Amino acid sequence: MATLPTRAFAGVQVPDTPLITKALALCRKHLNDLAYNHSVRTWLFGFIIAAQIPELQGRDLEAHAIAAILHDLGWDETGEFVTQEKRFEVDGANAARDFLKSEAGDWDKHRLQLVWDAIALHTTTSVAWHKEPEVVATSYGIYADFAGPDRAIGGHLTWEAWDVVVKELPRLGMKDGVQEICCWLCRTKPETTYDNFVGQYGERYVEGYTLAGKKDIDFMEASRLD
C-alpha cells in the first residue's frame, strides 16, 4: 500500500489526502458542531489506539479515516442523508459510500465495503470488533470518545492525549447532545430504533414511545410456527 502524506492534528499523526479533506468538508456541512467534533475526535482517538496494536498496523489508513469522519452522517441536520425507513447507521454508511463513488472512482468494491461495514456496524461492537482491522479501528475510536481514557481499549489512550484532542475539538455537552439526537430519532422514525441502543433512550425519555411488542422475542413468540 502506498505511503500517504501525513500531518499533525491535535498532537496526532494522521494521513492527509485530498479525499480526507473532502470528507471533513462533507462532515462539516451536514453535522452540527457537537456531532462534527465527535466524528473528528473518533478519527484521532482511533489512530492513537490503533498505532499501539500490532494487528491493526497494516490497515488501510485512508479507509479508516474516511469511515471515522463520516460515521455519523445519519445524524445529518440538513436531512439530505436521512431516510424514514433505515437505521441512522445505515443512512450514514450509504451516504459515505455514495461520497466515495463520486469522489474516489479508483476505489474497488472491497475498500467501499470496508467503509460501509465500519459505519453500519459502529454501534454493534460485538460484531465490529471481530471484523477487518479498518472496521475494528474505527469502532475503537468511536468507543473511546464515549468511554474515555480509563475504559479505552487496551489502556492505549492517555489522559494527556485525550486532553489535547478535546481542547482542539471540545465535547460541547456530548452526553446530553447524544440523548437529544437519539430522542429525535425515536420521535421522527421510531421503526428504525427498536433493534439498537437508540430505543433505550426512547423508552426512558420520549413520551409515548415503547418497545413493548417490538423486541425480537415478541416477534418469535408471535409466530404460529412450532
C-alpha positions in Angstrom: 0.0 0.0 0.0 1.3 3.4 -0.9 2.7 5.7 1.8 0.3 8.6 2.4 1.3 12.1 3.3 0.6 13.0 6.9 0.1 15.9 9.2 -0.1 16.5 12.9 -3.6 17.3 14.2 -4.1 17.8 17.9 -0.9 16.0 18.6 -1.8 13.0 16.4 -0.1 12.0 13.2 -2.9 11.3 10.6 -3.0 10.8 6.9 -3.5 14.0 4.8 -5.1 13.3 1.4 -7.4 15.3 -0.8 -10.1 12.7 -0.2 -9.9 13.0 3.6 -10.1 16.8 3.2 -13.3 16.4 1.2 -14.7 14.0 3.8 -14.0 16.6 6.5 -15.8 19.2 4.5 -18.8 16.9 3.9 -18.9 16.2 7.6 -18.7 19.9 8.5 -21.5 20.7 6.0 -24.0 18.2 7.3 -23.4 17.9 11.1 -23.8 20.3 13.9 -20.8 21.4 16.0 -21.2 18.7 18.6 -21.5 15.8 16.0 -18.7 17.2 13.9 -16.3 17.4 16.8 -17.3 13.9 17.9 -16.7 12.5 14.5 -13.2 14.0 14.1 -12.2 13.1 17.7 -13.1 9.5 16.9 -10.7 9.6 13.9 -7.9 10.9 16.2 -8.6 8.5 19.0 -8.8 5.6 16.6 -5.4 6.4 15.2 -3.8 6.8 18.7 -5.2 3.4 19.8 -4.6 1.5 16.5 -0.9 2.7 16.4 -0.3 0.6 19.6 -2.0 -2.6 18.4 0.2 -4.8 16.2 -2.8 -6.4 14.5 -4.1 -3.1 13.2 -0.8 -1.8 11.8 -1.4 -3.0 8.2 -4.9 -1.5 7.9 -6.0 0.9 5.1 -5.3 4.2 6.8 -7.4 6.3 4.3 -10.4 3.9 4.7 -10.1 4.1 8.4 -10.0 7.9 8.3 -13.0 8.2 6.0 -15.1 5.8 8.0 -14.4 7.6 11.2 -15.0 11.1 9.9 -18.3 10.1 8.1 -19.7 7.6 10.6 -22.5 9.8 11.9 -23.8 11.2 8.6 -27.1 9.6 9.6 -27.4 12.5 12.1 -27.5 14.9 9.1 -29.2 18.1 10.2 -29.9 19.1 6.6 -32.0 15.9 6.1 -30.3 15.1 2.8 -28.9 11.8 4.1 -31.7 10.9 6.5 -34.3 8.3 5.3 -37.5 7.4 7.1 -37.0 3.6 6.8 -33.4 3.0 7.6 -31.4 3.0 10.9 -29.2 6.1 11.2 -26.1 3.8 10.9 -27.2 2.6 7.5 -28.1 6.1 6.3 -24.6 7.1 7.3 -23.0 4.1 5.6 -24.9 4.7 2.4 -24.0 8.4 2.3 -20.3 7.6 2.8 -20.4 5.0 0.0 -22.1 7.5 -2.3 -19.5 10.1 -1.5 -16.7 7.6 -2.3 -18.3 6.5 -5.5 -18.4 10.2 -6.6 -15.0 11.4 -5.3 -12.9 8.2 -5.4 -13.5 6.4 -8.6 -10.4 4.3 -8.2 -11.7 2.6 -5.0 -12.6 -1.0 -5.5 -15.6 -2.8 -4.0 -13.6 -4.1 -1.1 -12.5 -0.7 0.1 -16.0 0.6 -0.3 -17.4 -2.3 1.7 -14.8 -1.8 4.5 -16.1 1.8 5.0 -19.7 0.8 4.7 -19.3 -2.0 7.3 -17.3 0.2 9.6 -20.1 2.8 9.7 -23.1 0.4 9.6 -21.7 -1.7 12.4 -20.2 1.1 14.6 -22.8 0.7 17.3 -22.6 -3.1 17.2 -19.3 -3.6 18.9 -19.9 -7.3 19.5 -19.7 -7.7 15.7 -17.5 -4.8 14.6 -14.6 -5.8 16.9 -14.3 -9.2 15.1 -14.1 -7.8 11.6 -11.4 -6.4 9.4 -8.8 -4.0 11.0 -10.3 -1.0 9.4 -13.7 -1.8 11.0 -12.1 -2.6 14.3 -10.0 0.6 14.5 -13.0 2.8 13.5 -15.1 1.2 16.3 -12.3 1.5 18.9 -12.0 5.2 18.2 -15.8 5.8 18.5 -16.0 3.7 21.7 -13.1 5.7 23.2 -15.0 9.0 22.7 -17.8 7.7 24.8 -15.8 5.6 27.3 -12.9 8.0 28.0 -9.2 7.0 28.5 -9.9 4.9 31.6 -12.0 2.5 29.6 -10.5 2.8 26.2 -9.4 -0.5 24.5 -6.1 -1.9 25.9 -5.4 1.2 28.0 -4.0 2.8 24.8 -5.4 6.3 25.3 -3.8 8.5 28.0 -5.5 11.4 29.6 -2.7 13.6 28.3 -3.5 12.7 24.7 -7.3 13.0 25.4 -6.9 16.5 26.8 -5.0 17.7 23.8 -7.7 16.4 21.4 -10.6 17.6 23.5 -9.0 21.1 23.7 -8.9 21.2 19.9 -12.3 19.6 19.5 -14.5 20.4 22.6 -17.2 17.9 23.6 -19.9 20.6 23.8 -22.1 18.6 26.2 -21.7 15.4 24.3 -23.7 13.2 26.7 -26.8 15.4 26.6 -26.4 16.1 22.9 -26.4 12.4 22.0 -29.5 11.9 24.2 -31.2 14.7 22.2 -30.3 13.2 18.9 -31.4 9.7 19.9 -34.7 11.1 21.2 -35.2 12.9 17.9 -34.7 9.6 16.0 -37.2 7.9 18.3 -39.8 10.6 17.6 -39.3 11.0 13.9 -38.6 7.4 12.7 -39.3 5.1 15.6 -39.4 1.9 13.5 -35.7 2.2 12.9 -34.9 2.3 16.6 -36.3 -0.9 18.0 -33.3 -3.1 17.4 -30.5 -0.8 18.5 -29.4 1.2 21.5 -31.4 4.3 20.4 -34.7 2.7 21.5 -33.4 2.7 25.1 -33.4 6.5 25.0 -36.9 6.4 23.6 -38.2 4.3 26.5 -36.6 6.5 29.1 -37.1 10.0 27.7 -39.7 10.1 24.9 -43.4 10.3 25.9 -45.5 7.7 24.3 -42.6 5.7 22.9 -42.5 2.0 23.8 -40.6 -1.1 22.9 -43.5 -3.3 24.0 -44.2 -5.8 21.2 -41.2 -4.5 19.2 -38.4 -6.8 20.6 -37.0 -9.8 18.8 -38.6 -12.1 21.4 -42.0 -10.6 20.7 -41.6 -11.5 17.0 -40.5 -15.0 17.8 -43.4 -15.6 20.3 -46.0 -14.2 17.9 -45.1 -16.8 15.3 -47.5 -19.6 14.7 -44.7 -22.0 13.7 -43.5 -24.6 16.1 
